[in-house]
Every structure is written in structure tokens, then in C-alpha cells.
Amino acid sequence: MPLRPSKVIKRSVVLATAKKTSVSLEDEFWDELWKIAEARRTTLSKLVSEIDDARTAEGAGNLSSSIRLFVLKQVMEGYHVRRPALAQRDAFPDWDQGGTRPGG
């Protein structure tokens, strides 16, 4: 199945501090972010605020990038729940040190 080009959508989000900000994400990331918020029984605004707070505390990059990384981590953890053998970090000991993944 060929990949279709992903459209980047810019949306306004009101953070918990009542600050309004714009976030540009691909459709697929917006879809997953909504699913994560629903699974956590929270609003999209509160979830984005949590991500923004963590990003600020860590001195990380822009909010859109932080959201993408958050969504990726959540999706991967969900996958690992279904495939516990892959969840073992020591299975790929050099991955965090810039190594290549097995088979890649």
C-alpha cells in the first residue's frame, strides 16, 4: 500500500494557562493525540498543556516536535504492551547511544 502525502494542519489550542497557541501537526498525529486524550479521559487542551509543561521543564524544542515525540512514545508503548518481548530495553543496548537498530 503506497503512502499518501500527509497534510500538515495548523490548529489553535488553548493551554491550561488560558494562553492560546498554534500547533502544526500532520493529520495522523492529530488523530492519535485525540485518541490518547480520550483514553486518558482528558481534554486535548489539558493533554497539550501537560506536554508543553514537560517540554518547558526539559528545555526541549518547539511544541509541535514535542507532541510528535509524545505521540510516538505512546504508540510505541501501546505496541509493546501487545508485544512484551520487544519492550525489553536491554534487547537493543546500543540504541540509546546512537547505535543502529537491528536489521536497520
NORVEN-V35460 format. One record per pair of residues at least 6 apart in sequence whose C-alpha atoms are under 7 Angstrom apart, sorted by sequence separation. I is the first residue (numbers start at 0). J is the second residue. If there is no record, write none. Layout:
# NORVEN-V35460
I,J ; I,J
This chain:
# NORVEN-V35460
13,19 ; 36,42 ; 79,85 ; 94,100 ; 12,19 ; 13,20 ; 36,43 ; 79,86 ; 11,19 ; 12,20 ; 11,20 ; 12,21 ; 11,21 ; 33,43 ; 36,46 ; 10,21 ; 11,22 ; 51,62 ; 54,65 ; 9,21 ; 10,22 ; 9,22 ; 10,23 ; 9,23 ; 8,23 ; 9,24 ; 50,65 ; 7,23 ; 8,24 ; 50,66 ; 7,24 ; 8,25 ; 7,25 ; 8,26 ; 6,25 ; 7,26 ; 5,25 ; 6,26 ; 5,26 ; 15,44 ; 14,44 ; 15,45 ; 13,44 ; 14,45 ; 12,44 ; 14,47 ; 15,48 ; 14,48 ; 32,70 ; 24,63 ; 28,67 ; 31,70 ; 23,63 ; 22,63 ; 28,70
